[in-house]
């Protein structure tokens, strides 16, 4: 059950917010809802592939 809640928060909440914001501004709500729902996934992927640059090699 916690995985489902995590997925809904990760994808569903931003998609719903993007959908509502697009409706208020007169834009295409389905496009912006889809785009807002997918965007956090790409942020997670980028975060997991990030390698810190500040590690210094010991002599």
mmCIF file of the N, C-alpha and C atoms, coordinates in Angstrom:
data_MODEL
# 
_entry.id   MODEL 
# 
loop_
_atom_site.group_PDB 
_atom_site.id 
_atom_site.type_symbol 
_atom_site.label_atom_id 
_atom_site.label_alt_id 
_atom_site.label_comp_id 
_atom_site.label_asym_id 
_atom_site.label_entity_id 
_atom_site.label_seq_id 
_atom_site.pdbx_PDB_ins_code 
_atom_site.Cartn_x 
_atom_site.Cartn_y 
_atom_site.Cartn_z 
_atom_site.occupancy 
_atom_site.B_iso_or_equiv 
_atom_site.pdbx_formal_charge 
_atom_site.auth_seq_id 
_atom_site.auth_comp_id 
_atom_site.auth_asym_id 
_atom_site.auth_atom_id 
_atom_site.pdbx_PDB_model_num 
ATOM 1   N N  . UNK A 1 1  ? 0.818  -1.198 0.000   1.00 0.00 ? 1  UNK A N  1 
ATOM 2   C CA . UNK A 1 1  ? 0.000  0.000  0.000   1.00 0.00 ? 1  UNK A CA 1 
ATOM 3   C C  . UNK A 1 1  ? 0.860  1.259  0.000   1.00 0.00 ? 1  UNK A C  1 
ATOM 4   N N  . UNK A 1 2  ? 2.009  1.215  0.657   1.00 0.00 ? 2  UNK A N  1 
ATOM 5   C CA . UNK A 1 2  ? 2.848  2.408  0.706   1.00 0.00 ? 2  UNK A CA 1 
ATOM 6   C C  . UNK A 1 2  ? 3.467  2.715  -0.660  1.00 0.00 ? 2  UNK A C  1 
ATOM 7   N N  . UNK A 1 3  ? 3.697  1.671  -1.485  1.00 0.00 ? 3  UNK A N  1 
ATOM 8   C CA . UNK A 1 3  ? 4.228  1.916  -2.824  1.00 0.00 ? 3  UNK A CA 1 
ATOM 9   C C  . UNK A 1 3  ? 3.207  2.662  -3.682  1.00 0.00 ? 3  UNK A C  1 
ATOM 10  N N  . UNK A 1 4  ? 1.949  2.296  -3.525  1.00 0.00 ? 4  UNK A N  1 
ATOM 11  C CA . UNK A 1 4  ? 0.893  2.969  -4.280  1.00 0.00 ? 4  UNK A CA 1 
ATOM 12  C C  . UNK A 1 4  ? 0.776  4.435  -3.862  1.00 0.00 ? 4  UNK A C  1 
ATOM 13  N N  . UNK A 1 5  ? 0.871  4.688  -2.572  1.00 0.00 ? 5  UNK A N  1 
ATOM 14  C CA . UNK A 1 5  ? 0.808  6.069  -2.086  1.00 0.00 ? 5  UNK A CA 1 
ATOM 15  C C  . UNK A 1 5  ? 2.002  6.868  -2.606  1.00 0.00 ? 5  UNK A C  1 
ATOM 16  N N  . UNK A 1 6  ? 3.179  6.247  -2.631  1.00 0.00 ? 6  UNK A N  1 
ATOM 17  C CA . UNK A 1 6  ? 4.370  6.919  -3.144  1.00 0.00 ? 6  UNK A CA 1 
ATOM 18  C C  . UNK A 1 6  ? 4.206  7.267  -4.621  1.00 0.00 ? 6  UNK A C  1 
ATOM 19  N N  . UNK A 1 7  ? 3.700  6.321  -5.408  1.00 0.00 ? 7  UNK A N  1 
ATOM 20  C CA . UNK A 1 7  ? 3.509  6.582  -6.835  1.00 0.00 ? 7  UNK A CA 1 
ATOM 21  C C  . UNK A 1 7  ? 2.471  7.665  -7.079  1.00 0.00 ? 7  UNK A C  1 
ATOM 22  N N  . UNK A 1 8  ? 1.412  7.658  -6.282  1.00 0.00 ? 8  UNK A N  1 
ATOM 23  C CA . UNK A 1 8  ? 0.399  8.702  -6.435  1.00 0.00 ? 8  UNK A CA 1 
ATOM 24  C C  . UNK A 1 8  ? 0.958  10.072 -6.083  1.00 0.00 ? 8  UNK A C  1 
ATOM 25  N N  . UNK A 1 9  ? 1.798  10.133 -5.059  1.00 0.00 ? 9  UNK A N  1 
ATOM 26  C CA . UNK A 1 9  ? 2.402  11.416 -4.698  1.00 0.00 ? 9  UNK A CA 1 
ATOM 27  C C  . UNK A 1 9  ? 3.443  11.852 -5.722  1.00 0.00 ? 9  UNK A C  1 
ATOM 28  N N  . UNK A 1 10 ? 4.187  10.884 -6.269  1.00 0.00 ? 10 UNK A N  1 
ATOM 29  C CA . UNK A 1 10 ? 5.251  11.217 -7.215  1.00 0.00 ? 10 UNK A CA 1 
ATOM 30  C C  . UNK A 1 10 ? 4.700  11.646 -8.569  1.00 0.00 ? 10 UNK A C  1 
ATOM 31  N N  . UNK A 1 11 ? 3.657  10.953 -9.047  1.00 0.00 ? 11 UNK A N  1 
ATOM 32  C CA . UNK A 1 11 ? 3.122  11.242 -10.377 1.00 0.00 ? 11 UNK A CA 1 
ATOM 33  C C  . UNK A 1 11 ? 1.778  11.955 -10.335 1.00 0.00 ? 11 UNK A C  1 
ATOM 34  N N  . UNK A 1 12 ? 0.887  11.517 -9.472  1.00 0.00 ? 12 UNK A N  1 
ATOM 35  C CA . UNK A 1 12 ? -0.483 12.014 -9.478  1.00 0.00 ? 12 UNK A CA 1 
ATOM 36  C C  . UNK A 1 12 ? -0.632 13.436 -8.995  1.00 0.00 ? 12 UNK A C  1 
ATOM 37  N N  . UNK A 1 13 ? 0.022  13.773 -7.916  1.00 0.00 ? 13 UNK A N  1 
ATOM 38  C CA . UNK A 1 13 ? -0.117 15.116 -7.355  1.00 0.00 ? 13 UNK A CA 1 
ATOM 39  C C  . UNK A 1 13 ? 0.414  16.196 -8.296  1.00 0.00 ? 13 UNK A C  1 
ATOM 40  N N  . UNK A 1 14 ? 1.634  16.064 -8.831  1.00 0.00 ? 14 UNK A N  1 
ATOM 41  C CA . UNK A 1 14 ? 2.082  17.089 -9.788  1.00 0.00 ? 14 UNK A CA 1 
ATOM 42  C C  . UNK A 1 14 ? 1.222  17.146 -11.047 1.00 0.00 ? 14 UNK A C  1 
ATOM 43  N N  . UNK A 1 15 ? 0.726  15.985 -11.493 1.00 0.00 ? 15 UNK A N  1 
ATOM 44  C CA . UNK A 1 15 ? -0.136 15.974 -12.682 1.00 0.00 ? 15 UNK A CA 1 
ATOM 45  C C  . UNK A 1 15 ? -1.438 16.712 -12.409 1.00 0.00 ? 15 UNK A C  1 
ATOM 46  N N  . UNK A 1 16 ? -2.017 16.502 -11.241 1.00 0.00 ? 16 UNK A N  1 
ATOM 47  C CA . UNK A 1 16 ? -3.267 17.180 -10.895 1.00 0.00 ? 16 UNK A CA 1 
ATOM 48  C C  . UNK A 1 16 ? -3.056 18.688 -10.759 1.00 0.00 ? 16 UNK A C  1 
ATOM 49  N N  . UNK A 1 17 ? -1.950 19.076 -10.164 1.00 0.00 ? 17 UNK A N  1 
ATOM 50  C CA . UNK A 1 17 ? -1.652 20.507 -10.019 1.00 0.00 ? 17 UNK A CA 1 
ATOM 51  C C  . UNK A 1 17 ? -1.414 21.146 -11.385 1.00 0.00 ? 17 UNK A C  1 
ATOM 52  N N  . UNK A 1 18 ? -0.650 20.471 -12.255 1.00 0.00 ? 18 UNK A N  1 
ATOM 53  C CA . UNK A 1 18 ? -0.421 20.986 -13.603 1.00 0.00 ? 18 UNK A CA 1 
ATOM 54  C C  . UNK A 1 18 ? -1.698 21.077 -14.410 1.00 0.00 ? 18 UNK A C  1 
ATOM 55  N N  . UNK A 1 19 ? -2.581 20.093 -14.241 1.00 0.00 ? 19 UNK A N  1 
ATOM 56  C CA . UNK A 1 19 ? -3.875 20.091 -14.928 1.00 0.00 ? 19 UNK A CA 1 
ATOM 57  C C  . UNK A 1 19 ? -4.706 21.297 -14.505 1.00 0.00 ? 19 UNK A C  1 
ATOM 58  N N  . UNK A 1 20 ? -4.780 21.530 -13.201 1.00 0.00 ? 20 UNK A N  1 
ATOM 59  C CA . UNK A 1 20 ? -5.578 22.648 -12.683 1.00 0.00 ? 20 UNK A CA 1 
ATOM 60  C C  . UNK A 1 20 ? -4.997 23.997 -13.106 1.00 0.00 ? 20 UNK A C  1 
ATOM 61  N N  . UNK A 1 21 ? -3.685 24.130 -13.046 1.00 0.00 ? 21 UNK A N  1 
ATOM 62  C CA . UNK A 1 21 ? -3.064 25.397 -13.437 1.00 0.00 ? 21 UNK A CA 1 
ATOM 63  C C  . UNK A 1 21 ? -3.295 25.688 -14.920 1.00 0.00 ? 21 UNK A C  1 
ATOM 64  N N  . UNK A 1 22 ? -3.212 24.650 -15.757 1.00 0.00 ? 22 UNK A N  1 
ATOM 65  C CA . UNK A 1 22 ? -3.437 24.845 -17.191 1.00 0.00 ? 22 UNK A CA 1 
ATOM 66  C C  . UNK A 1 22 ? -4.892 25.210 -17.474 1.00 0.00 ? 22 UNK A C  1 
ATOM 67  N N  . UNK A 1 23 ? -5.822 24.610 -16.751 1.00 0.00 ? 23 UNK A N  1 
ATOM 68  C CA . UNK A 1 23 ? -7.244 24.953 -16.952 1.00 0.00 ? 23 UNK A CA 1 
ATOM 69  C C  . UNK A 1 23 ? -7.505 26.405 -16.600 1.00 0.00 ? 23 UNK A C  1 
ATOM 70  N N  . UNK A 1 24 ? -6.897 26.878 -15.508 1.00 0.00 ? 24 UNK A N  1 
ATOM 71  C CA . UNK A 1 24 ? -7.111 28.270 -15.098 1.00 0.00 ? 24 UNK A CA 1 
ATOM 72  C C  . UNK A 1 24 ? -6.515 29.253 -16.094 1.00 0.00 ? 24 UNK A C  1 
ATOM 73  N N  . UNK A 1 25 ? -5.433 28.859 -16.755 1.00 0.00 ? 25 UNK A N  1 
ATOM 74  C CA . UNK A 1 25 ? -4.761 29.778 -17.674 1.00 0.00 ? 25 UNK A CA 1 
ATOM 75  C C  . UNK A 1 25 ? -5.207 29.617 -19.118 1.00 0.00 ? 25 UNK A C  1 
ATOM 76  N N  . UNK A 1 26 ? -6.106 28.683 -19.386 1.00 0.00 ? 26 UNK A N  1 
ATOM 77  C CA . UNK A 1 26 ? -6.612 28.505 -20.739 1.00 0.00 ? 26 UNK A CA 1 
ATOM 78  C C  . UNK A 1 26 ? -5.702 27.709 -21.647 1.00 0.00 ? 26 UNK A C  1 
ATOM 79  N N  . UNK A 1 27 ? -4.779 26.949 -21.096 1.00 0.00 ? 27 UNK A N  1 
ATOM 80  C CA . UNK A 1 27 ? -3.882 26.106 -21.890 1.00 0.00 ? 27 UNK A CA 1 
ATOM 81  C C  . UNK A 1 27 ? -4.475 24.709 -22.003 1.00 0.00 ? 27 UNK A C  1 
ATOM 82  N N  . UNK A 1 28 ? -3.780 23.822 -22.705 1.00 0.00 ? 28 UNK A N  1 
ATOM 83  C CA . UNK A 1 28 ? -4.237 22.441 -22.861 1.00 0.00 ? 28 UNK A CA 1 
ATOM 84  C C  . UNK A 1 28 ? -3.977 21.678 -21.558 1.00 0.00 ? 28 UNK A C  1 
ATOM 85  N N  . UNK A 1 29 ? -5.019 21.358 -20.780 1.00 0.00 ? 29 UNK A N  1 
ATOM 86  C CA . UNK A 1 29 ? -4.804 20.732 -19.475 1.00 0.00 ? 29 UNK A CA 1 
ATOM 87  C C  . UNK A 1 29 ? -4.279 19.306 -19.555 1.00 0.00 ? 29 UNK A C  1 
ATOM 88  N N  . UNK A 1 30 ? -4.641 18.559 -20.595 1.00 0.00 ? 30 UNK A N  1 
ATOM 89  C CA . UNK A 1 30 ? -4.168 17.179 -20.694 1.00 0.00 ? 30 UNK A CA 1 
ATOM 90  C C  . UNK A 1 30 ? -2.675 17.122 -20.989 1.00 0.00 ? 30 UNK A C  1 
ATOM 91  N N  . UNK A 1 31 ? -2.215 18.006 -21.864 1.00 0.00 ? 31 UNK A N  1 
ATOM 92  C CA . UNK A 1 31 ? -0.786 18.076 -22.169 1.00 0.00 ? 31 UNK A CA 1 
ATOM 93  C C  . UNK A 1 31 ? 0.014  18.464 -20.930 1.00 0.00 ? 31 UNK A C  1 
ATOM 94  N N  . UNK A 1 32 ? -0.416 19.509 -20.239 1.00 0.00 ? 32 UNK A N  1 
ATOM 95  C CA . UNK A 1 32 ? 0.326  19.975 -19.078 1.00 0.00 ? 32 UNK A CA 1 
ATOM 96  C C  . UNK A 1 32 ? 0.206  19.013 -17.901 1.00 0.00 ? 32 UNK A C  1 
ATOM 97  N N  . UNK A 1 33 ? -0.925 18.337 -17.783 1.00 0.00 ? 33 UNK A N  1 
ATOM 98  C CA . UNK A 1 33 ? -1.058 17.319 -16.746 1.00 0.00 ? 33 UNK A CA 1 
ATOM 99  C C  . UNK A 1 33 ? -0.107 16.163 -16.976 1.00 0.00 ? 33 UNK A C  1 
ATOM 100 N N  . UNK A 1 34 ? -0.021 15.718 -18.228 1.00 0.00 ? 34 UNK A N  1 
ATOM 101 C CA . UNK A 1 34 ? 0.898  14.632 -18.570 1.00 0.00 ? 34 UNK A CA 1 
ATOM 102 C C  . UNK A 1 34 ? 2.344  15.062 -18.373 1.00 0.00 ? 34 UNK A C  1 
ATOM 103 N N  . UNK A 1 35 ? 2.672  16.252 -18.840 1.00 0.00 ? 35 UNK A N  1 
ATOM 104 C CA . UNK A 1 35 ? 4.036  16.754 -18.702 1.00 0.00 ? 35 UNK A CA 1 
ATOM 105 C C  . UNK A 1 35 ? 4.417  16.925 -17.231 1.00 0.00 ? 35 UNK A C  1 
ATOM 106 N N  . UNK A 1 36 ? 3.511  17.442 -16.434 1.00 0.00 ? 36 UNK A N  1 
ATOM 107 C CA . UNK A 1 36 ? 3.780  17.636 -15.007 1.00 0.00 ? 36 UNK A CA 1 
ATOM 108 C C  . UNK A 1 36 ? 3.853  16.309 -14.265 1.00 0.00 ? 36 UNK A C  1 
ATOM 109 N N  . UNK A 1 37 ? 3.163  15.302 -14.750 1.00 0.00 ? 37 UNK A N  1 
ATOM 110 C CA . UNK A 1 37 ? 3.203  13.996 -14.105 1.00 0.00 ? 37 UNK A CA 1 
ATOM 111 C C  . UNK A 1 37 ? 4.477  13.234 -14.392 1.00 0.00 ? 37 UNK A C  1 
ATOM 112 N N  . UNK A 1 38 ? 5.061  13.441 -15.574 1.00 0.00 ? 38 UNK A N  1 
ATOM 113 C CA . UNK A 1 38 ? 6.271  12.715 -15.966 1.00 0.00 ? 38 UNK A CA 1 
ATOM 114 C C  . UNK A 1 38 ? 7.534  13.402 -15.452 1.00 0.00 ? 38 UNK A C  1 
ATOM 115 N N  . UNK A 1 39 ? 7.514  14.709 -15.328 1.00 0.00 ? 39 UNK A N  1 
ATOM 116 C CA . UNK A 1 39 ? 8.708  15.484 -14.964 1.00 0.00 ? 39 UNK A CA 1 
ATOM 117 C C  . UNK A 1 39 ? 9.382  15.024 -13.669 1.00 0.00 ? 39 UNK A C  1 
ATOM 118 N N  . UNK A 1 40 ? 8.661  14.755 -12.572 1.00 0.00 ? 40 UNK A N  1 
ATOM 119 C CA . UNK A 1 40 ? 9.345  14.318 -11.346 1.00 0.00 ? 40 UNK A CA 1 
ATOM 120 C C  . UNK A 1 40 ? 10.105 13.003 -11.511 1.00 0.00 ? 40 UNK A C  1 
ATOM 121 N N  . UNK A 1 41 ? 9.618  12.116 -12.378 1.00 0.00 ? 41 UNK A N  1 
ATOM 122 C CA . UNK A 1 41 ? 10.323 10.857 -12.626 1.00 0.00 ? 41 UNK A CA 1 
ATOM 123 C C  . UNK A 1 41 ? 11.707 11.123 -13.206 1.00 0.00 ? 41 UNK A C  1 
ATOM 124 N N  . UNK A 1 42 ? 11.799 12.061 -14.149 1.00 0.00 ? 42 UNK A N  1 
ATOM 125 C CA . UNK A 1 42 ? 13.093 12.383 -14.736 1.00 0.00 ? 42 UNK A CA 1 
ATOM 126 C C  . UNK A 1 42 ? 14.018 13.040 -13.718 1.00 0.00 ? 42 UNK A C  1 
ATOM 127 N N  . UNK A 1 43 ? 13.469 13.807 -12.801 1.00 0.00 ? 43 UNK A N  1 
ATOM 128 C CA . UNK A 1 43 ? 14.297 14.376 -11.738 1.00 0.00 ? 43 UNK A CA 1 
ATOM 129 C C  . UNK A 1 43 ? 14.869 13.290 -10.838 1.00 0.00 ? 43 UNK A C  1 
ATOM 130 N N  . UNK A 1 44 ? 14.076 12.270 -10.537 1.00 0.00 ? 44 UNK A N  1 
ATOM 131 C CA . UNK A 1 44 ? 14.558 11.154 -9.714  1.00 0.00 ? 44 UNK A CA 1 
ATOM 132 C C  . UNK A 1 44 ? 15.658 10.407 -10.447 1.00 0.00 ? 44 UNK A C  1 
ATOM 133 N N  . UNK A 1 45 ? 15.488 10.158 -11.734 1.00 0.00 ? 45 UNK A N  1 
ATOM 134 C CA . UNK A 1 45 ? 16.507 9.460  -12.519 1.00 0.00 ? 45 UNK A CA 1 
ATOM 135 C C  . UNK A 1 45 ? 17.799 10.261 -12.548 1.00 0.00 ? 45 UNK A C  1 
ATOM 136 N N  . UNK A 1 46 ? 17.703 11.565 -12.770 1.00 0.00 ? 46 UNK A N  1 
ATOM 137 C CA . UNK A 1 46 ? 18.906 12.397 -12.777 1.00 0.00 ? 46 UNK A CA 1 
ATOM 138 C C  . UNK A 1 46 ? 19.588 12.413 -11.419 1.00 0.00 ? 46 UNK A C  1 
ATOM 139 N N  . UNK A 1 47 ? 18.814 12.438 -10.350 1.00 0.00 ? 47 UNK A N  1 
ATOM 140 C CA . UNK A 1 47 ? 19.385 12.445 -9.008  1.00 0.00 ? 47 UNK A CA 1 
ATOM 141 C C  . UNK A 1 47 ? 20.123 11.138 -8.722  1.00 0.00 ? 47 UNK A C  1 
ATOM 142 N N  . UNK A 1 48 ? 19.563 10.013 -9.161  1.00 0.00 ? 48 UNK A N  1 
ATOM 143 C CA . UNK A 1 48 ? 20.197 8.723  -8.907  1.00 0.00 ? 48 UNK A CA 1 
ATOM 144 C C  . UNK A 1 48 ? 21.455 8.520  -9.745  1.00 0.00 ? 48 UNK A C  1 
ATOM 145 N N  . UNK A 1 49 ? 21.572 9.202  -10.862 1.00 0.00 ? 49 UNK A N  1 
ATOM 146 C CA . UNK A 1 49 ? 22.751 9.049  -11.707 1.00 0.00 ? 49 UNK A CA 1 
ATOM 147 C C  . UNK A 1 49 ? 23.810 10.108 -11.442 1.00 0.00 ? 49 UNK A C  1 
ATOM 148 N N  . UNK A 1 50 ? 23.535 11.013 -10.540 1.00 0.00 ? 50 UNK A N  1 
ATOM 149 C CA . UNK A 1 50 ? 24.475 12.092 -10.230 1.00 0.00 ? 50 UNK A CA 1 
ATOM 150 C C  . UNK A 1 50 ? 25.671 11.552 -9.460  1.00 0.00 ? 50 UNK A C  1 
ATOM 151 N N  . UNK A 1 51 ? 26.856 11.936 -9.887  1.00 0.00 ? 51 UNK A N  1 
ATOM 152 C CA . UNK A 1 51 ? 28.075 11.575 -9.172  1.00 0.00 ? 51 UNK A CA 1 
ATOM 153 C C  . UNK A 1 51 ? 28.678 12.868 -8.629  1.00 0.00 ? 51 UNK A C  1 
ATOM 154 N N  . UNK A 1 52 ? 28.869 12.948 -7.333  1.00 0.00 ? 52 UNK A N  1 
ATOM 155 C CA . UNK A 1 52 ? 29.407 14.188 -6.757  1.00 0.00 ? 52 UNK A CA 1 
ATOM 156 C C  . UNK A 1 52 ? 30.777 14.533 -7.340  1.00 0.00 ? 52 UNK A C  1 
ATOM 157 N N  . UNK A 1 53 ? 30.986 15.800 -7.600  1.00 0.00 ? 53 UNK A N  1 
ATOM 158 C CA . UNK A 1 53 ? 32.247 16.252 -8.169  1.00 0.00 ? 53 UNK A CA 1 
ATOM 159 C C  . UNK A 1 53 ? 33.245 16.689 -7.107  1.00 0.00 ? 53 UNK A C  1 
ATOM 160 N N  . UNK A 1 54 ? 32.794 16.849 -5.860  1.00 0.00 ? 54 UNK A N  1 
ATOM 161 C CA . UNK A 1 54 ? 33.667 17.392 -4.834  1.00 0.00 ? 54 UNK A CA 1 
ATOM 162 C C  . UNK A 1 54 ? 34.565 16.344 -4.179  1.00 0.00 ? 54 UNK A C  1 
ATOM 163 N N  . UNK A 1 55 ? 34.464 15.084 -4.541  1.00 0.00 ? 55 UNK A N  1 
ATOM 164 C CA . UNK A 1 55 ? 35.357 14.080 -3.962  1.00 0.00 ? 55 UNK A CA 1 
ATOM 165 C C  . UNK A 1 55 ? 36.747 14.253 -4.559  1.00 0.00 ? 55 UNK A C  1 
ATOM 166 N N  . UNK A 1 56 ? 37.711 14.440 -3.687  1.00 0.00 ? 56 UNK A N  1 
ATOM 167 C CA . UNK A 1 56 ? 39.082 14.643 -4.137  1.00 0.00 ? 56 UNK A CA 1 
ATOM 168 C C  . UNK A 1 56 ? 39.854 13.339 -3.989  1.00 0.00 ? 56 UNK A C  1 
ATOM 169 N N  . UNK A 1 57 ? 40.700 13.082 -4.939  1.00 0.00 ? 57 UNK A N  1 
ATOM 170 C CA . UNK A 1 57 ? 41.515 11.865 -4.895  1.00 0.00 ? 57 UNK A CA 1 
ATOM 171 C C  . UNK A 1 57 ? 42.626 12.053 -3.869  1.00 0.00 ? 57 UNK A C  1 
ATOM 172 N N  . UNK A 1 58 ? 42.754 11.074 -3.009  1.00 0.00 ? 58 UNK A N  1 
ATOM 173 C CA . UNK A 1 58 ? 43.805 11.142 -1.982  1.00 0.00 ? 58 UNK A CA 1 
ATOM 174 C C  . UNK A 1 58 ? 45.151 10.810 -2.621  1.00 0.00 ? 58 UNK A C  1 
ATOM 175 N N  . UNK A 1 59 ? 46.201 11.557 -2.275  1.00 0.00 ? 59 UNK A N  1 
ATOM 176 C CA . UNK A 1 59 ? 47.531 11.298 -2.881  1.00 0.00 ? 59 UNK A CA 1 
ATOM 177 C C  . UNK A 1 59 ? 48.169 10.046 -2.348  1.00 0.00 ? 59 UNK A C  1 
# 
